[in-house]
Amino acid sequence: ALSIKMAHTIMLIQPSRDADSRRYSDYESVSSCMEGILKIYEEHLRQITPQSVSITYDIQQLHEFISDLYDLSCLVYQSSTNTYIPHGKEWIKQRVYSVLAGQAAR
């Protein structure tokens, strides 16, 4: 499990049907990619509630945001096969929850 945590990860995101909204970002690890997804969500919340001083949300709201994205996937490098393994929204929801739970425990 440790090897996947430190695996190079590429996030592919398309917020809307518009193909021009497609973006990708790469990260040194799965957990830093999940933190990147959290930052995207928190930025989205800032845009829809600019008068808010602090940003708060629960895991259900985050899951809805992920579900509502037109497309979101992660490609995780697997050194044993020298390939990238694709993962979809459900996998991302599980991983992002682990990252949030880890932050809450600190």
C-alpha positions in Angstrom: 0.0 0.0 0.0 2.9 2.3 0.6 4.1 2.2 -3.0 0.7 3.5 -4.3 0.9 6.4 -1.8 4.1 7.6 -3.3 3.2 6.8 -6.9 3.3 9.6 -9.5 -0.4 10.5 -10.2 -2.0 12.5 -13.0 -5.4 14.0 -12.3 -7.7 14.5 -15.3 -10.6 16.9 -14.7 -13.4 18.2 -16.9 -15.9 20.3 -14.8 -18.5 20.7 -17.6 -19.5 19.3 -20.9 -17.4 21.9 -22.6 -14.3 20.2 -23.9 -12.3 23.4 -23.3 -12.8 22.9 -19.6 -10.5 19.9 -19.6 -7.4 20.2 -17.5 -4.7 17.9 -16.1 -2.3 18.2 -13.2 0.4 15.8 -12.0 1.4 15.0 -8.5 4.2 13.1 -6.8 1.7 11.0 -4.8 -1.9 9.9 -4.6 -2.4 11.9 -1.4 -1.0 15.1 -2.9 -3.4 14.6 -5.8 -6.3 14.2 -3.3 -5.2 17.4 -1.6 -5.2 19.0 -5.0 -8.9 17.9 -5.5 -9.7 19.4 -2.1 -8.1 22.7 -3.1 -10.2 22.7 -6.3 -13.4 22.1 -4.3 -12.5 24.8 -1.7 -11.8 27.3 -4.5 -15.2 26.4 -6.0 -16.8 27.1 -2.5 -15.0 30.5 -2.3 -16.4 31.4 -5.7 -20.0 30.6 -4.9 -19.8 32.1 -1.4 -17.3 35.1 -1.7 -18.7 36.8 1.4 -17.8 33.8 3.6 -14.8 34.3 5.9 -14.2 30.6 6.4 -14.9 27.5 4.3 -16.7 24.6 5.9 -18.2 21.5 4.3 -18.9 17.8 5.0 -17.9 14.7 3.1 -21.3 14.4 1.6 -21.1 17.8 0.0 -17.6 17.0 -1.3 -18.9 13.7 -2.8 -21.7 15.5 -4.5 -19.2 18.0 -6.0 -17.1 15.1 -7.3 -20.2 13.3 -8.7 -21.4 16.5 -10.4 -18.1 17.0 -12.3 -18.5 16.0 -15.9 -15.3 13.9 -15.7 -12.7 13.2 -13.0 -10.2 10.5 -13.0 -6.7 9.7 -11.8 -3.9 7.8 -13.5 -1.6 6.2 -10.9 1.8 5.0 -11.9 2.6 1.4 -11.1 6.3 0.8 -11.2 6.0 -3.1 -11.3 4.3 -2.9 -14.7 5.7 0.5 -15.8 2.1 1.7 -16.6 -0.5 4.1 -15.4 -3.6 2.6 -13.9 -6.9 4.6 -14.3 -9.2 5.2 -11.4 -12.6 6.8 -11.4 -14.8 8.9 -9.2 -15.7 6.2 -6.6 -12.0 5.4 -6.0 -11.2 9.1 -5.7 -14.0 9.6 -3.1 -12.5 6.8 -1.0 -9.0 8.2 -1.2 -10.1 11.9 -0.6 -12.0 10.7 2.5 -8.8 9.0 3.8 -6.9 12.3 3.3 -9.6 14.3 5.1 -9.7 11.8 7.9 -5.9 12.0 8.2 -6.1 15.9 8.4 -8.8 15.7 11.1 -6.7 13.3 13.2 -3.8 15.8 13.2 
